């Protein structure tokens, strides 16, 4: 077994990257926005509606939290503009079921 603690810095860096890629890559690939309906997550305290408006998206509904909006992408570069405007994460809304508002009975 490889003793990472005594390995050269490059080996430690590559090992860390491999672990990160193994954990994050499957999630990132499945959550890549492939449709026109996106879930936009912003930092708590930021104005999600303002970020979407600056980016040119159309708000469809509020998510389960105040920092989540479900939007429609009218253009293919909306994801890049959302990130440039301050969005934390933009994912395909199909994968954002936890972001849906709870039903009221």
N, C-alpha and C positions, 0 to 999 in steps of 0.2 A: 504494500500500500504506500502511496506517495505521502510523505510528510510535508504538507503544504507550509507549515510554519517555518521550516528550515529551507524551503525552496527559494530560489532567486526571485526577486520582485516580479519579473516578467511572468514566471510560472504562476505565481499567486494571482496576478492580474488576470491572466487567461483562465485560470480555474474559477475565479469569481465571475468572469464574464460568461463562462459556460453554464454555471449554476443559474445566473440571472436569465440567460437566454432560454434555458430549459423551463423555467417557471413562467416567464412573461410571454415568450413567443407564441405558444398555443392560444393564450387569451387574446393577444393582439391580433392574430390572424383571424380568429373567429369573430372578433368585434369590429373589424374594419368596416367603415360605413360603405355598404354596397347598394343601399337603396336611397330614395330621396327623403325618407323619414329618419331623422337623427335625434339622438338624445345628447343634449349639451349640458355638461356639468362644469360649473364654475366654482371658484373658491368661495367658501362661506363668507358672506359680507359683501361680495361683489354683486352688482346688478346684472343678473343673467339676461334680462330683457334688453338692456342697453347694449350688451355685447352682441346679442343676436341682431339687433337693429343696425348697429355699426357694420356688421358683416353682410347684411342684406338677406338674412333668412326670414322665413315666415313662421311665427309662433303658432303652433297647433294647440298646445295645452301645457299646463303646469305639471311638473313631475311630482313625485311624492315629497320632495323637500323643496325649499324655496330657492335652492341653488341649482335646480334641474329643470330644464325646459325640453319639450319635444318640439322639434321644428321641421319644416319642409325645406329641402334644398332645391332652389330653382336653378342653380348653376353648379357645374362640376367642381368649381374651386371654393365652394363655401366652407368646406372643412378647413382648408388652409387659412382662409380669412378669419374663421372662428378662433383658431389657435393664435393667429397674429393679434386678435383683439383681446385675448386674455382667457380663453376657455381652457380649463384644466384637462378635460377629456371630451372627445366627440366619438360616439359609437353609434352603430346601427341601432335604431330604436327597438328592433326585435330582440336584442340582447339586453335590454334595459328594463326588464319586467319588475325588478326591485325598485325602479324609479317611478312606477305608476302610483298615482294617488290611491289611498285606501278607500274602499267602498263605504259609503255611509248607509246605515240601515235605518 
